């Protein structure tokens, strides 16, 4: 913490002693806080009492220096602090179990095991400073667009997606589940007349994936909006949201972006639209193909990302018109082709970050689609009752917050963009 004392105009600096260099008659302490690094310079001749304290300072100890700011072109930030007082607030045990030098990269597992230490590294801290900006930008954007923020329950009685990838929890004498998404509750708000809502919160997926793109718990950015003409309306909102995120990060995180060598230019809108059928033909030219069920796999996303970058010079594109065979029962089918749905994925640098769709709002059609998916309508009565009393056409999306940051900074693993990642192998810290 760097501040100017209101009482006497002195500088007060509190932070972590990153490095201490004692050259005999002159000593330099590099002090680090969340905003950067500062140099404290101590002369033996000028202040022998403080100089004697230098040898007591251990790496990563918390110290406080009070003194004057002096211009010095050779120092960090172009100035140094000449202390009149130097206090060791807490002493760090030695050795520190994680190397905090930016020149030495520990394994990701070790970085996460000692998260409280790895976050002291400016480059690691930059990830979460940017993530904070992204989250705040999302909230401000939705508020500006007239959306209401909601906070839905994460302990539910019925699996949202109707599948097996849910975590069961003992809820007194009953079995409950951790929510895979706030899908049903977002749509409940459409039935309630709220028209436009958003939520930023955790979702849970009991999927035993061991990949660089999957987590069992992640932060989902969800929106739902009524009176849409088509799912193009949802795509348009997502384009505007991405532009707002880029603007805020560019303005607020210039130094953090520089640590990763990132120049964050606004993407051109509208983003390219490519149907899954068109993607299938493109992938064949690259020796790839869709999965047997008609979905695209991660390698296909990566290839399509490269294709769009080369053809359109865009890091973003929408993959549209997914087949009904892999759709959720609540996705709306296209009017002119019942084998295809009004669903799209937003791909960013070859990775899906968003799934969006127009929802089926007609009660009789919804019941029919439940049966088509071999699901029992009675088990979804809580949900289907919404549609018995008047629901407008609506659609929405779910976006992975961590995936946005991962792709923005070109990180190798989504766990790097997760404060406390949860995977099939990790429950700590």
N, C-alpha and C positions, 0 to 999 in steps of 0.2 A: 504494500500500500504506500503510495507516494502522495504526500500532501504538504502544503505550506501552513505552518502553524499561524493561527490568527493572532496570537499574543505578541510574538516578537519577529515575525517574518522569517523564522528559521525553517529549514526543510526537515520534515520528519519522514523517514523511510523505514518501512517495516516489510520484511520478506524473508525469503530463504537464501542462506549463504550457499550459492552454487559453487563458488570457487574462491580459494584464498591463495594469494601469491605473496610470500614474504621474501623480499630481495635484500634483506639486511637492514637497510636504513629506511626503506620505503615498502609499504605493503598495499596491495590492492585486493578488495573484496568485490566479487560480482554478486549482486543481490538480485533475486528474481521474484517478481510477483505475477499476477494474472495478466498484467498489461505489458510486461517486458522485462528488460534487464537494465541495471544501473551500476555504476562504478562508485565505490567508496574508496577514497585514497587516504592513507594514514602515514604521516611522516614521524619518524622516531624523534627527530630533533624538535619538531613543533609540539608534539603531544606524546611524550614517552609513556604516560600512564595508559592511554588508549592503545598504544602500540603493543604494550605487554599483553593486552587482552587478545591480540590477533591469534596467538598460538593456542588459545582455548577454543577457538571457533572450529567446529567440525562441519564437514560437508552436510548440507541440507538442514542445518540448525536454523531456527528462526531467530532473527536478530532485529534490533532497532538502532538506527543511526540518526542523530539529530545534529544538524550543522548547516553550513552554507553551500550553496550551489556555485560552482566555479566553471567557467567555460574552458574546455579542453578538447581540441579537435581530435586528439588521439583516443579519447575515452568513448565508451559506449554512449550513443545518443549525442555526442559532442560536448558533454559536460560531465563533471564528477562532483561527488559530495565530499566535502572536507568536514569530518565529524568533530563536534565538541563533546558529544556523549556517544557511547557505544554500549549497548546492552544485549546480552545473550538471553533471549526469552525462554527458549527451550533448546536443549541439546539433542541432536539426532544420534541414535546408536550407530556404531560402526562395526562392520561395513554395512552400507546401505544395500539391501538385497537386490536392487535393480539398478543397472547402469543407466544413468539419466543423461549421458552424453548423446547428442544428436548424431554423433559419428558412429555410435555403436547401436545396432538394432537387435534387440532381444526378440525371442520368438513371440508370436501373438499370444500364445497361451500364457507365457510369463508376464507379458504386459497386462493382461486381464487379471491374472492372479494378484498382481500388485497394482491394481487400478489406482489406488490412492497415491501411488508414486508415479506411475506412467503419465498421469494427467498433469504432473508438474512440468513435463516436457512441452515446450511451446508448440511444437508441431502436432503433438497429440491433443493438447488443449484446443488448438485451432479448429479441430474437427467439431468439437462440441460447442464452441463459440459460434461457429457457422450454423450448426444445427439449431441453436437457440434462435438465431436470426431467422432461419427458415420457418421455424414454428411460429414465431411472432409475426412474420410476414403473412403467413397463412391466416392466422387469426384476424389480423387487420384487414386483409383482403376480403374475407367473408363478411366481416362486419360492414365494410364499405359497400358491399354488394347486397346488403339487406338480409343476410342469413342470420338465423338464430343458433346460438351454440347450445348443444345438448350434452348430457352426461348419462349414458344408458348403463343399465346393469351389466356386469360381466359374469354374474352367476345366473345361469339360465336353466330352464327345465327341459328344453328341447334343442337339439343340435340345429343351428341355423341352416347349414347347407345340406342337412339330411344325410351326411356321410359318416364315416367311422373315424375321421381324423380329429377327434375331440378329446379333451382331457376330462375324465370323470372325477368328481369330487364328492365326498360324503357330506351331505347337507342334513345334519341331524339324523333322522331315520330314513332319508330319501337319497336317491342318486341325482346329482345335478351335474352341470357341465360348465366349463369355462367358455366364454363366448368366442366363436371364430370370427365374428364381425358384429357390428351393430345393425345389420341389415334389416331385420324385422322391426326394430324400434325406429329406425329412420323412416321406414314406410308407414309405421303407425302415426308418426308426426304428420305425414302427408294426409292421412285419413282424418287427422285432428284439425287440419286446416292451417298448419304453420307454414306451408308452401315452400320454404327454403330453410334447411337446417344443415349444420355441420358438426362434426365431433372429431377431436383429436384424443386418442386413447389407446390403451393396450388391447391387442387381440391375441388369441392363442391357437396354435395349430399343432396337433399331436402327430406330426409327420416326421418319420425317422430319417430325415435327409442329413447328409454330411457333405454339404456343398458350401461354396463361397457366397451363395445368394440366399440361403434359407436360415430362418430362426424359428424357434418354437414359440417365442413371444416377441412381438414387435409393435411399434407404434403406427397405428393406421390413421390416415387422414381421410375422413369420410364426408361426403356431401350427398344430399338428396334434394330434389327440386321438383315442384309441381307445375302443371300447365305447360309442359314442354310440347313442342311440335314433333321432335324426333330426338334421337340420341346425339345428333349434331349439336343440340343446345348444350348438352353436358360437355362435349368436346370443346366447344367454344369457351366455356367457363374454365376448363382445365388449361387452355392456352393462355388465358388472361392470368390465371394463378401462377403459372410458370414464369411469365414475364415479371410479375410482381416479386416473386421470390428472387429472381436474378437481380432485379433492381436493388432490392434491400441488401442482399449479400454484397453486391458490388460496392455499395455506398458505405456499409458498416464494417466490412471485413477485408478491407484492402490488404492489410499486412498479413492476415491469416491466409488469404489466397496466394500471396507471394511466396509463402513458405512451401507451397505445393506447385509453384510455377504455373498457376492457373490465371488465364485472362478470360473473364466471364462476359462474353458478348451476348447481347440479346438474340435469341433465336428468331428466325423469320416466321411469322404466322400468316396464314394458317399452316399448321404442320401438314406434311404430306399424308394422304390417306391411301392405304393399300389394303385391298381385300385379302382375306386368307386364301382365296382361290388364286388371286394374282401372285401372292407370295409363294404358293406351291410351284407355280411355273418358274418363278425366279430362282427358287432354291434348287430346282432340277439342273439349272445351268451351272450351279456351283457344286454339283455332286451331292446335294443334300435333298431331303424330302420331309414332308410332314409326318407326324406319327400316325400309326394305324388308325387311331380314333379321329384323325383330322386336326389335331392340335399341333402347335409348333413347339419344338423342344428348345432348350437353351442355346444349342449350337445354331439352330435356325434363326433365333433372335439375333445372335451375334452376326451372322452372315447378312441378315436383312439390315441390321444397323450399319454395316459397312457399305452395303448397296445404296442405302438412302443417303449416307454421307457423301458418297462419290457422285451420285446422280443429282441430288438436291442440295448438297452442302448443308445438311441439317442433321443435328444430333437427335432430333425428335421425329417420330412419326406415329400415326395411329394405324394399328392393324385391325381391320374391321370385318364384320359379317362372319362371325364364328358359327360353326355348324350347331344345330340344335342338339345333336347327339352328345355334345360335351357341355351343353349349357345347363345352368341352374333352372329349376322348374319355374322360377318367377321371371325369367328373361322373356321379353316379348319376341315372338317370331315376326319375320318380315311379312308384310301383307302379300307380296307377290311371289314369295318363295318360302314355304313353311319349313324347309329344311335348314334355313339360315336364321340367325337371330340378330337383333339390334344391339349387338355387343361390340365393344372395341377395347383393345389394350393400348396403352401409351408406352412406347418403347423409347428409352433414353440411352444413347450410346450402346445399343445392343442388349439392353436389359429391360424387361417389363417392370415398370414402376407403378402402373395404374391399371385396374380393370374397371370398366364402366359399362352401363347398359340402360336401355329403356326397360322399365318393369311392366309386367302384365297387370293391368288394373281392372280387368273385367272378371267378375267373380266366377262365372260359369267357365270361362276359358282357363282361369287359374286352376280350378278344380280338375278340369280335363288334363291339364299339363302335369299336375301332381300324379295323376293316375298313369300318364304316359311314362313317367319316371319311376313307376312301381313304388310310389310312396303312398301311405295311407292318409287321406285327407283328415281323418279324425285326429290324427296325431299333430296336425298343424291347425287345428280349429282356432286356437288363440290368434293365429296369424290370418287365416282366411276370413275370419269374422270382420276384419277391418273392411273388407271389400263388399260386404253386404249392405253397407249404408252410405254409399256414394264416395268414390275415390277418384280424383282427377288423374289424367295421364301424368306420369312422373318418371324420373330416372335419376341415377346417381353414380357415384364412383367410390372406390377405395384405393388409397395410395400409400405405399410404404415410405414413411419419413426417412428411415435409415437408408433406403435404396436411393432416394434423391441425393442425399449427402455423399454416399459411396460413389455414385456416378459423377457427381459434380467435381469431386476431388481425385477421381481416377484411383480409388482405393481398391486393393485386391480382394478384400473380404468384407461383407456387410457387417461382420462382427466388429471391425475397426470403427464403424460409425455407430456402434451401440454401446451405451455407457456400461451396462451390465448384461452382456449377451447370454441368452438361454438357448442351448442347443441340446440334442439328445445326450451329449456327454458332459454338459456343464450346468450346474445349479448354484455355483458359487463364483465370485463373492455375492 
